[in-house]
Amino acid sequence: MHDTSGIEQTIGVSFHRKDILIEALTHRSYLNENPSWELPHNERLEFLGDAVLELVVTENLYATYPLLDEGKLTNVRAALVNYVSLSKVARAIKLEDALLMSRGEAKDTGRARDVILANACEALLGALYLDHGYEAAATFIKKHILILADDIVVNQSFKDAKSYFQELAQEKHKVTPTYKVLEATGPDHNKTFVVGVFLKDKKIAEGKGYSKQEAETEAAKNGLQAMGE
């Protein structure tokens, strides 16, 4: 079986059931090259970990920032749990070294690798929750993820690019921007979307992402650059 001692030592948790941890470390692509592997890939644990992460982050932001309204809290949460933030957490705890991937996936870099790492981080949270309970998962989230919240709030880096672009478009052009999916490629579990942002019928910019929302946000960011902001 896969040696998990490194990641367990790094996060300071010894798993009772090693199979749950190893499942969290198993990317779908690994099964393609190792059909006799006895454990499933990590996407069910990722689903569970995502829910645990959202609850813990929401609960803590609600208690910590009583002066922030629902919209700002939502944006702070989004900044904390997006794939960029989670991939940084994954690298900080050396999760990448413990992952089981196909040789092809292991060579991937950039955004594709970040998404794999972020998903594995959520799967790890799901495994922590199942093996050690809610408090253990919450402790990990507070230590590695919520620690970034103050910086996000103080620097207002939670500001949503789509909202800012909309304000700018209405102010300068008296029109509300619209978003349209221009392209969707890849398998259902790993689609890539290209979205265009339009002012009336004029395309201002495009954005790419692993969800429509992410692609829209990238399009808005690129739209701000196109408008000189």
C-alpha positions as a Python dict, from the first residue, in 0.01 Angstrom:
ca = {
    (1, 'M'): (0, 0, 0),
    (2, 'H'): (95, 365, -41),
    (3, 'D'): (320, 517, 228),
    (4, 'T'): (126, 798, 397),
    (5, 'S'): (368, 872, 682),
    (6, 'G'): (503, 1189, 518),
    (7, 'I'): (171, 1366, 480),
    (8, 'E'): (52, 1246, 821),
    (9, 'Q'): (364, 1390, 984),
    (10, 'T'): (329, 1719, 797),
    (11, 'I'): (-33, 1777, 903),
    (12, 'G'): (22, 1631, 1250),
    (13, 'V'): (-252, 1369, 1225),
    (14, 'S'): (-217, 991, 1237),
    (15, 'F'): (-505, 825, 1054),
    (16, 'H'): (-680, 528, 1214),
    (17, 'R'): (-788, 405, 871),
    (18, 'K'): (-506, 446, 624),
    (19, 'D'): (-731, 337, 337),
    (20, 'I'): (-942, 654, 373),
    (21, 'L'): (-631, 872, 353),
    (22, 'I'): (-495, 678, 55),
    (23, 'E'): (-831, 714, -121),
    (24, 'A'): (-806, 1091, -68),
    (25, 'L'): (-465, 1083, -236),
    (26, 'T'): (-581, 880, -539),
    (27, 'H'): (-651, 1086, -849),
    (28, 'R'): (-888, 942, -1108),
    (29, 'S'): (-608, 913, -1365),
    (30, 'Y'): (-412, 672, -1142),
    (31, 'L'): (-683, 408, -1181),
    (32, 'N'): (-649, 420, -1559),
    (33, 'E'): (-288, 303, -1534),
    (34, 'N'): (-348, 77, -1233),
    (35, 'P'): (-680, -103, -1292),
    (36, 'S'): (-609, -352, -1014),
    (37, 'W'): (-583, -74, -753),
    (38, 'E'): (-819, -170, -472),
    (39, 'L'): (-939, 177, -369),
    (40, 'P'): (-1165, 426, -551),
    (41, 'H'): (-1048, 768, -670),
    (42, 'N'): (-1088, 1070, -443),
    (43, 'E'): (-1385, 1251, -598),
    (44, 'R'): (-1645, 1133, -343),
    (45, 'L'): (-1419, 1246, -59),
    (46, 'E'): (-1367, 1574, -245),
    (47, 'F'): (-1746, 1620, -252),
    (48, 'L'): (-1764, 1563, 123),
    (49, 'G'): (-1461, 1778, 202),
    (50, 'D'): (-1600, 2067, -1),
    (51, 'A'): (-1913, 2070, 217),
    (52, 'V'): (-1712, 2050, 541),
    (53, 'L'): (-1484, 2330, 422),
    (54, 'E'): (-1774, 2558, 331),
    (55, 'L'): (-1946, 2503, 665),
    (56, 'V'): (-1636, 2561, 878),
    (57, 'V'): (-1530, 2870, 682),
    (58, 'T'): (-1884, 3013, 685),
    (59, 'E'): (-1926, 2951, 1057),
    (60, 'N'): (-1595, 3118, 1140),
    (61, 'L'): (-1636, 3417, 910),
    (62, 'Y'): (-1985, 3478, 1050),
    (63, 'A'): (-1849, 3482, 1406),
    (64, 'T'): (-1529, 3676, 1334),
    (65, 'Y'): (-1656, 3959, 1111),
    (66, 'P'): (-1992, 4082, 1249),
    (67, 'L'): (-1969, 4407, 1052),
    (68, 'L'): (-1943, 4241, 710),
    (69, 'D'): (-2272, 4193, 525),
    (70, 'E'): (-2378, 3871, 352),
    (71, 'G'): (-2237, 3978, 15),
    (72, 'K'): (-1890, 4061, 151),
    (73, 'L'): (-1883, 3743, 362),
    (74, 'T'): (-1966, 3542, 50),
    (75, 'N'): (-1681, 3705, -140),
    (76, 'V'): (-1430, 3652, 142),
    (77, 'R'): (-1533, 3286, 159),
    (78, 'A'): (-1491, 3252, -217),
    (79, 'A'): (-1142, 3401, -195),
    (80, 'L'): (-1049, 3151, 77),
    (81, 'V'): (-1183, 2834, -84),
    (82, 'N'): (-1110, 2884, -454),
    (83, 'Y'): (-869, 2652, -632),
    (84, 'V'): (-586, 2908, -626),
    (85, 'S'): (-592, 2936, -245),
    (86, 'L'): (-641, 2563, -188),
    (87, 'S'): (-359, 2467, -425),
    (88, 'K'): (-125, 2693, -222),
    (89, 'V'): (-235, 2518, 96),
    (90, 'A'): (-178, 2180, -71),
    (91, 'R'): (175, 2279, -169),
    (92, 'A'): (247, 2416, 180),
    (93, 'I'): (165, 2078, 337),
    (94, 'K'): (352, 1891, 58),
    (95, 'L'): (35, 1714, -52),
    (96, 'E'): (170, 1701, -406),
    (97, 'D'): (445, 1458, -299),
    (98, 'A'): (187, 1212, -165),
    (99, 'L'): (-58, 1215, -458),
    (100, 'L'): (-114, 911, -675),
    (101, 'M'): (-154, 1022, -1038),
    (102, 'S'): (-95, 888, -1386),
    (103, 'R'): (240, 962, -1546),
    (104, 'G'): (68, 1207, -1779),
    (105, 'E'): (-104, 1399, -1500),
    (106, 'A'): (219, 1404, -1301),
    (107, 'K'): (377, 1608, -1582),
    (108, 'D'): (100, 1867, -1585),
    (109, 'T'): (182, 2214, -1461),
    (110, 'G'): (5, 2544, -1423),
    (111, 'R'): (-368, 2570, -1373),
    (112, 'A'): (-442, 2201, -1439),
    (113, 'R'): (-204, 2097, -1161),
    (114, 'D'): (-347, 2362, -926),
    (115, 'V'): (-698, 2223, -975),
    (116, 'I'): (-580, 1868, -901),
    (117, 'L'): (-408, 1990, -584),
    (118, 'A'): (-710, 2192, -472),
    (119, 'N'): (-942, 1896, -525),
    (120, 'A'): (-704, 1670, -333),
    (121, 'C'): (-698, 1921, -48),
    (122, 'E'): (-1078, 1898, -27),
    (123, 'A'): (-1057, 1518, -42),
    (124, 'L'): (-807, 1525, 245),
    (125, 'L'): (-1057, 1731, 446),
    (126, 'G'): (-1326, 1473, 371),
    (127, 'A'): (-1094, 1198, 492),
    (128, 'L'): (-1006, 1393, 807),
    (129, 'Y'): (-1375, 1442, 881),
    (130, 'L'): (-1454, 1072, 841),
    (131, 'D'): (-1154, 947, 1036),
    (132, 'H'): (-1123, 1205, 1313),
    (133, 'G'): (-1448, 1404, 1309),
    (134, 'Y'): (-1560, 1761, 1258),
    (135, 'E'): (-1324, 1922, 1511),
    (136, 'A'): (-1013, 1774, 1349),
    (137, 'A'): (-1123, 1901, 1007),
    (138, 'A'): (-1207, 2241, 1158),
    (139, 'T'): (-864, 2260, 1326),
    (140, 'F'): (-691, 2194, 994),
    (141, 'I'): (-904, 2457, 817),
    (142, 'K'): (-838, 2720, 1085),
    (143, 'K'): (-465, 2653, 1081),
    (144, 'H'): (-408, 2639, 706),
    (145, 'I'): (-696, 2828, 539),
    (146, 'L'): (-875, 3068, 774),
    (147, 'I'): (-539, 3211, 875),
    (148, 'L'): (-553, 3402, 543),
    (149, 'A'): (-889, 3567, 617),
    (150, 'D'): (-764, 3879, 798),
    (151, 'D'): (-531, 3968, 513),
    (152, 'I'): (-811, 3927, 259),
    (153, 'V'): (-1048, 4146, 463),
    (154, 'V'): (-791, 4419, 544),
    (155, 'N'): (-670, 4446, 183),
    (156, 'Q'): (-1024, 4403, 46),
    (157, 'S'): (-887, 4144, -195),
    (158, 'F'): (-1229, 3978, -169),
    (159, 'K'): (-1375, 4236, -407),
    (160, 'D'): (-1549, 4050, -685),
    (161, 'A'): (-1421, 4126, -1036),
    (162, 'K'): (-1767, 4071, -1187),
    (163, 'S'): (-1929, 4323, -953),
    (164, 'Y'): (-1655, 4579, -1017),
    (165, 'F'): (-1678, 4529, -1393),
    (166, 'Q'): (-2057, 4569, -1379),
    (167, 'E'): (-2029, 4893, -1180),
    (168, 'L'): (-1774, 5027, -1427),
    (169, 'A'): (-1978, 4926, -1733),
    (170, 'Q'): (-2292, 5089, -1597),
    (171, 'E'): (-2102, 5403, -1501),
    (172, 'K'): (-1910, 5445, -1829),
    (173, 'H'): (-2141, 5284, -2085),
    (174, 'K'): (-2484, 5279, -1915),
    (175, 'V'): (-2517, 4908, -1989),
    (176, 'T'): (-2511, 4587, -1783),
    (177, 'P'): (-2256, 4331, -1905),
    (178, 'T'): (-2369, 3985, -2014),
    (179, 'Y'): (-2173, 3659, -2018),
    (180, 'K'): (-2191, 3388, -2280),
    (181, 'V'): (-2025, 3044, -2293),
    (182, 'L'): (-1822, 3038, -2614),
    (183, 'E'): (-1668, 2694, -2574),
    (184, 'A'): (-1688, 2391, -2343),
    (185, 'T'): (-1437, 2111, -2387),
    (186, 'G'): (-1324, 1801, -2201),
    (187, 'P'): (-1498, 1520, -2012),
    (188, 'D'): (-1784, 1596, -1774),
    (189, 'H'): (-1567, 1562, -1462),
    (190, 'N'): (-1298, 1796, -1597),
    (191, 'K'): (-1455, 2044, -1840),
    (192, 'T'): (-1289, 2368, -1946),
    (193, 'F'): (-1511, 2665, -2026),
    (194, 'V'): (-1437, 2973, -2234),
    (195, 'V'): (-1674, 3260, -2157),
    (196, 'G'): (-1706, 3597, -2329),
    (197, 'V'): (-1818, 3915, -2154),
    (198, 'F'): (-2023, 4149, -2372),
    (199, 'L'): (-2144, 4508, -2357),
    (200, 'K'): (-2455, 4498, -2573),
    (201, 'D'): (-2329, 4301, -2877),
    (202, 'K'): (-1963, 4388, -2839),
    (203, 'K'): (-1731, 4128, -2689),
    (204, 'I'): (-1494, 4299, -2446),
    (205, 'A'): (-1287, 4003, -2328),
    (206, 'E'): (-1276, 3628, -2277),
    (207, 'G'): (-1194, 3413, -1976),
    (208, 'K'): (-1114, 3045, -1927),
    (209, 'G'): (-1193, 2829, -1625),
    (210, 'Y'): (-1288, 2488, -1492),
    (211, 'S'): (-1640, 2612, -1416),
    (212, 'K'): (-1865, 2870, -1579),
    (213, 'Q'): (-1835, 3091, -1271),
    (214, 'E'): (-1456, 3077, -1277),
    (215, 'A'): (-1449, 3155, -1651),
    (216, 'E'): (-1687, 3449, -1599),
    (217, 'T'): (-1463, 3586, -1325),
    (218, 'E'): (-1157, 3557, -1550),
    (219, 'A'): (-1349, 3728, -1832),
    (220, 'A'): (-1441, 4013, -1595),
    (221, 'K'): (-1077, 4051, -1485),
    (222, 'N'): (-965, 4062, -1849),
    (223, 'G'): (-1249, 4302, -1923),
    (224, 'L'): (-1122, 4539, -1654),
    (225, 'Q'): (-778, 4532, -1815),
    (226, 'A'): (-932, 4594, -2157),
    (227, 'M'): (-1111, 4898, -2017),
    (228, 'G'): (-792, 5028, -1864),
    (229, 'E'): (-870, 4948, -1503),
}
